[in-house]
């Protein structure tokens, strides 16, 4: 299982599974700049992006 680590500016937020990181980031208050939020793949060290929109806001997710 892949693990990830998230930071807001220079503060560590969480380390864990994709679902754990996404939920942690969704629970944060809105940041002034999205670039203040960084997530890294723990295995490769690469910076990655997660889609933080809720499932309800994704096309086709609601009643239709």
C-alpha positions in Angstrom: 0.0 0.0 0.0 1.3 3.4 -0.9 1.7 6.1 1.7 1.8 9.8 1.4 2.9 12.8 3.5 1.1 16.2 3.5 2.4 19.6 4.5 0.8 23.0 4.8 3.6 25.6 4.3 6.4 24.2 6.7 4.0 22.3 9.0 3.6 18.5 8.8 -0.1 17.5 8.6 -0.4 13.8 8.1 1.2 10.6 6.8 -0.9 7.7 5.6 -3.0 6.2 2.9 -4.5 8.3 0.0 -7.9 8.2 1.7 -6.5 9.4 5.0 -4.6 12.2 3.3 -7.5 13.4 1.2 -9.9 13.4 4.3 -7.3 15.3 6.3 -6.9 17.9 3.6 -10.7 18.3 3.1 -11.0 18.9 6.9 -8.6 21.9 6.8 -9.7 25.4 6.7 -9.2 27.1 3.3 -5.6 28.2 2.8 -4.8 31.6 1.3 -2.8 29.9 -1.5 -3.2 26.4 -2.9 0.6 26.3 -3.4 0.9 26.3 0.5 -0.3 22.7 0.4 2.2 19.9 -0.6 1.7 16.2 -0.8 4.6 13.7 -1.4 4.6 10.0 -2.3 6.7 8.5 0.5 8.2 5.8 -1.7 9.4 8.0 -4.6 9.6 11.4 -2.9 7.7 13.0 -5.8 5.2 15.7 -5.2 1.7 14.7 -6.2 -1.7 16.2 -6.5 -5.0 14.8 -5.2 -8.5 15.9 -6.4 -10.0 17.2 -3.1 -13.5 17.8 -4.6 -16.2 15.7 -2.8 -17.8 12.9 -4.7 -21.1 14.9 -4.8 -19.4 17.7 -6.8 -18.0 15.3 -9.5 -20.0 15.0 -12.7 -22.3 12.0 -12.8 -22.1 11.5 -9.1 -25.5 12.8 -8.2 -29.0 11.7 -9.2 -29.7 12.3 -12.8 
